[in-house]
């Protein structure tokens, strides 16, 4: 089932509470000519490596990529670990819109357990690019300054790494 995030109106505000490790993709894969040959296996689907991206590893050892400018807007680099990974802590003003996805809220059919959204990155679902997969109980997050920048966060990861402001 596809969820049209432009129709969501009851967003809540959450802040990130846990840090991550990050490393520029160029330090992991020096030969940029092969970027389109590899995929990042994220929780929400497989996606092609982005030229200039930073690979991020979260608290649950989940991997994703983002551009350095976006990373530095949301996180502060606190140190570099022994393996050369940047240890990043969330900035206090790192707030996102969020909503828990429940079958009732989105009119799911009986037996539906999965959904997908279209964001800035992701795989291909039903011929649509930049699709991110989720399961009911997961959260959709949205950049407050760019409503088209949406992503799925697994329920366990969200509850362990975000705090909803009431």
C-alpha positions as CSV (number, residue, x, y, z in Angstrom):
1,X,0.0,0.0,0.0
2,X,1.3,3.4,-1.0
3,X,1.0,6.3,1.5
4,X,0.8,9.8,0.0
5,X,2.7,11.8,2.6
6,X,1.4,15.1,1.2
7,X,-2.0,14.2,2.6
8,X,-0.7,13.7,6.2
9,X,-1.8,16.6,8.4
10,X,-1.4,15.4,12.0
11,X,2.4,15.4,12.2
12,X,4.0,15.4,15.7
13,X,7.4,16.8,16.5
14,X,10.3,14.6,17.6
15,X,14.0,15.2,18.3
16,X,16.8,12.7,17.8
17,X,18.3,11.5,21.1
18,X,21.1,9.1,19.9
19,X,24.2,9.6,17.8
20,X,25.6,7.8,14.9
21,X,28.9,7.0,13.2
22,X,29.6,8.4,9.7
23,X,32.3,8.1,7.0
24,X,32.5,9.7,3.6
25,X,31.8,7.2,0.9
26,X,35.0,8.2,-1.0
27,X,37.0,6.8,2.0
28,X,35.2,3.5,1.7
29,X,35.1,3.2,-2.1
30,X,37.8,5.2,-3.8
31,X,36.9,4.3,-7.4
32,X,33.8,6.5,-8.1
33,X,33.4,4.9,-11.6
34,X,31.8,1.9,-9.9
35,X,29.3,3.8,-7.7
36,X,26.3,2.7,-9.9
37,X,27.4,-1.0,-9.4
38,X,26.7,-1.1,-5.7
39,X,23.6,-0.7,-3.5
40,X,23.3,0.3,0.1
41,X,21.1,-2.2,1.9
42,X,19.0,0.0,4.2
43,X,16.2,-1.1,6.4
44,X,13.8,0.6,4.0
45,X,15.2,-1.0,0.8
46,X,18.2,-1.2,-1.4
47,X,19.4,2.1,-3.0
48,X,22.3,3.0,-5.3
49,X,25.3,4.7,-3.7
50,X,25.2,8.5,-4.0
51,X,28.3,10.3,-5.3
52,X,29.6,12.4,-2.5
53,X,27.4,10.7,0.1
54,X,28.4,9.9,3.7
55,X,27.6,6.4,5.0
56,X,25.9,6.5,8.4
57,X,25.7,3.7,10.9
58,X,23.0,4.1,13.6
59,X,22.6,2.8,17.1
60,X,21.1,-0.5,15.8
61,X,24.0,-0.9,13.3
62,X,21.5,0.1,10.6
63,X,23.1,1.7,7.5
64,X,22.0,4.6,5.3
65,X,23.5,7.4,3.3
66,X,23.1,11.1,3.2
67,X,24.9,14.1,1.9
68,X,27.5,15.8,4.2
69,X,25.7,19.1,4.3
70,X,22.6,17.4,5.6
71,X,24.5,15.4,8.1
72,X,26.2,18.5,9.5
73,X,22.9,20.4,9.7
74,X,21.6,17.7,12.0
75,X,24.7,16.4,13.9
76,X,27.9,17.6,15.4
77,X,31.1,15.6,14.9
78,X,32.4,15.0,18.4
79,X,35.4,12.7,17.6
80,X,36.9,10.2,15.2
81,X,37.1,6.6,16.4
82,X,40.0,4.2,15.9
83,X,38.6,3.0,12.6
84,X,38.3,6.5,11.2
85,X,34.5,6.8,11.7
86,X,33.2,10.2,12.8
87,X,31.3,10.0,16.0
88,X,28.3,12.3,15.7
89,X,25.8,13.6,18.3
90,X,22.4,15.1,17.3
91,X,22.2,18.9,17.5
92,X,19.6,20.0,20.1
93,X,17.5,21.7,17.4
94,X,17.4,18.6,15.3
95,X,13.6,18.3,15.2
96,X,11.5,16.3,12.6
97,X,7.9,15.9,12.0
98,X,6.8,12.3,12.6
99,X,3.7,10.0,12.6
100,X,3.3,6.4,13.6
101,X,1.8,4.4,10.7
102,X,-1.3,2.4,11.8
103,X,-3.6,0.5,9.5
104,X,-6.7,2.4,10.7
105,X,-5.2,5.9,10.0
106,X,-4.4,5.0,6.4
107,X,-7.3,2.8,5.5
108,X,-5.4,-0.4,5.0
109,X,-7.1,-3.5,3.8
110,X,-7.3,-6.5,6.1
111,X,-4.1,-8.5,5.8
112,X,-2.0,-5.5,4.7
113,X,1.2,-5.4,6.7
114,X,3.5,-3.3,4.6
115,X,3.4,0.2,3.1
116,X,5.7,2.4,1.1
117,X,6.3,6.1,0.6
118,X,8.2,8.1,-2.0
119,X,11.1,10.2,-0.6
120,X,14.3,11.7,-1.9
121,X,16.0,8.3,-2.0
122,X,15.1,4.6,-1.9
123,X,14.5,1.6,-4.2
124,X,11.9,0.8,-6.8
125,X,8.4,-0.4,-5.8
126,X,5.6,-0.8,-8.4
127,X,7.8,1.0,-10.9
128,X,8.2,4.1,-8.6
129,X,11.7,5.3,-7.8
130,X,12.8,6.5,-4.4
131,X,10.4,4.2,-2.6
132,X,11.0,3.3,1.0
133,X,9.3,0.3,2.6
134,X,7.8,0.1,6.1
135,X,5.5,-2.0,8.2
136,X,2.6,-0.9,10.2
137,X,3.9,0.4,13.6
138,X,6.9,2.1,11.9
139,X,7.1,5.9,11.7
140,X,7.3,8.3,8.8
141,X,9.5,11.3,9.4
142,X,9.5,14.6,7.5
143,X,12.0,17.4,7.3
144,X,10.1,20.4,8.7
145,X,11.6,22.8,6.2
146,X,11.1,20.5,3.1
147,X,7.8,18.5,3.1
148,X,9.1,16.4,0.2
149,X,12.0,15.0,2.3
150,X,10.3,12.1,4.0
151,X,11.7,8.7,5.2
152,X,10.6,5.6,7.1
153,X,12.1,4.7,10.6
154,X,11.5,1.3,12.0
155,X,9.4,1.3,15.2
156,X,12.1,-0.1,17.4
157,X,14.8,2.3,16.1
158,X,12.4,5.3,16.4
159,X,11.5,4.5,20.0
160,X,15.1,4.0,20.9
161,X,16.6,7.0,19.1
162,X,13.8,9.7,19.0
163,X,11.8,11.6,21.7
164,X,8.3,12.9,20.8
165,X,7.6,16.4,22.2
166,X,4.1,16.8,23.5
